[in-house]
Amino acid sequence: MRKQQGKIKNPKLANKYRRRLSLRNKISGTSDRPRIMTSKTSKHLRVIVVDDSTHKVLFSVQTFGKSSDGEIKKNLEGAKKIGGIVAGKLKDQNIEKAVYDRNGCKFNGLVAAVANSIRESGIQI
């Protein structure tokens, strides 16, 4: 991940960006163990599974768009459903291990709910 030019004036965003860069220096996904990246906005939640060795997105699950159900919302229940869907798709591709990337967010709430749901479904993170 490239570092942004210029100074980020909002201190919360600056800290989040610093955490994101620090995490991405330590974490990378392979074809055997892809990277599961969780990103959240004010309205939606997105989980992307990436193979960093070939620079390809394997699949993504989100609370918006054509591929999502209208029932999944951005709350703890929706995060657990998304985690279950991600785990099911990983099992379909015969992947048992993955690396979890929280994308600069703190590991609580929705981010932790997604990770715990994936773990409960049998994927080793």
N, C-alpha and C positions, 0 to 999 in steps of 0.2 A: 504494500500500500504506500502510495506516495504521500509525502508530507505536504500539507497545504502551505502556500506562500502567504506571507503576511501574518499579522497578529490577530487572533480571535479575541474580540473585545469582551464578550460575555464570559465571565469566569466559569459558569457551569458547563457551557459548551466547550470551553478550552480544556477543562478537566476530563470531560468525556472523550474528546479527541485525543488527548494524551494517553488515556487508558486504552483506547482503540488501537493506537499505534504500538503501544507496548505489548498488547495481546497478540497482534498480528505478527510481530517479530518472533514470538515464541511458538505460535500455532500455525500448522499448515496441514492440509489434507492430502491424502494419497488415494489411489484407486482402491486399496484394501481398507483404508480407514479414512473416509471422507470427512470434511469439515461441515458441521451443522451450524449455520449462522442464524441467529435470531435478531430481528430488527423490529422495533415498534415505533409507531407514530402516535399522535394524539387520538386517532380514530381506529387504527388498524394494527394488525400483528402479522408478521411475515416470517417464515422459516425457509431458508434456502440451503440445499445440500450441494456442496461444491467439491470437485476433485481438483485440487490446486496443482497437481503434477501435470495434468493435461489442460488446465485452465478451462474446464467445462463445468457448467451447472447441470447436475444430474436431474434434479427436480426441485420444485418449490411448492409450498402450501401457504395460503394466506386467507385472510378474512374478507377479501374483496376480489372482484374480477369474475370472469366467466367460469373458472374452474372451481370456485368456492361455493359452498352451500350458503344460502341466505340465513341459515340458522346459527352459524358460528359467529359469535361476537367477540369483542376484545374484553374478555373478563377471565376469571380463573377457570370456569367451566370450558370456555372456548379454547383456552390455552391447553387444557388437558386433552381436548378432542384433537387439536392440531398435533400435539405430541404423539397421540395414538396413530393418527394418519401417517405421520412421518415414519414412525417405527414400522408400520405395516408396509410402506413402500420400500423401506430399507431391507426388510425381510424378503420381499418379492425379488429384490436384486441380489439376494444371498450375501448381505453385508451384516455382520454381527458386531463390529466395533466401529466407533466413530469418535471424532474430536468435537467438543462443544465450544463454540465461539459466541460469547455473550455480547460482542460488538460494542464494548465500552459501557454497557449498562451494568448497574449493580445486580448482583445475583440474588434477587428476592422478587417476590410477587410473580408476575407473569413469566419472566425469564426462568425462574426456578421451577415454576409449574410445568413449563414445556420440557425442561430437562428431566424432571422427576417422572413425568409421564412416559418419556422415551425409555428411561431406565426400567420402569415398571413393566414395560412391554417386552423387555428382554434384550435390548441393545446395550452393549457395554460402552459407557462414556468415560 
